[in-house]
Amino acid sequence: MPKQNTKPLGMRARLRAHFLANIGRVMTSDELRSVAGKSEWARRVRELRNEEGYQILTHNDREDLRPGEYLLESIKPQPAFERSISKELRALVLDRNGFTCQMCGAVAGEPHPYDSTRKTRLHLGHIVDKTQGGKDEPSNLRAICSVCNEGASNQTLDRPTISKLLIQLRRAKRENQLEALTWLKAKFPDH
């Protein structure tokens, strides 16, 4: 009789198996911590999302989920790409973009202007999507909030031109124009 492999499953494998056995059921962070057996369970969930492509939803993705609740709606993973964006590159892009969504202008940590039920959470988005040949380079990355990211799946949107920006500024109320000026002075103190 051949010897069976009795090696216990790794933390990510245990979490994957649990999610797949509970598709469509909301799970809590306490439940997932118990399944994983260690404190690094949240990192393994991110790996399932980012590296394996499982669409594990949280309160940042759906307003009917509370903080600490997770949901895998479908067994079908999205295409996953190797994570090659370093912490340093992420910090550089977020700082360069003023910790502001480059699509809607929402600021990280503040209530989202189009979905006030949640605070703005920023991600890095590709200007030219990886599925269309885009690279993980600073010139191809921008800060994008989770609300805009939900609707931007594989779309390439152009940055506004200076003429469009000036038109919007001219149309804005005086107090908003002054706020924009204050923000620009703080962003570019040497100019």
Secondary structure, 3 states (H helix, E strand, C coil): CCCCCCCCCCHHHHHHHHHHHCCCCCEEHHHHHHHHCCCCHHHHHHHHHHCCCCCEECCCCCCCCCCCEEEECCCCCCCCCCCCCCHHHHHHHHHHCCCECCCCCCECCCECCCCCCCECCEEEEECCCHHHCCCCCHHHEEEEEHHHHHHCCCCCCCCCCHHHHHHHHHHCCHHHHHHHHHHHHHHCCCC
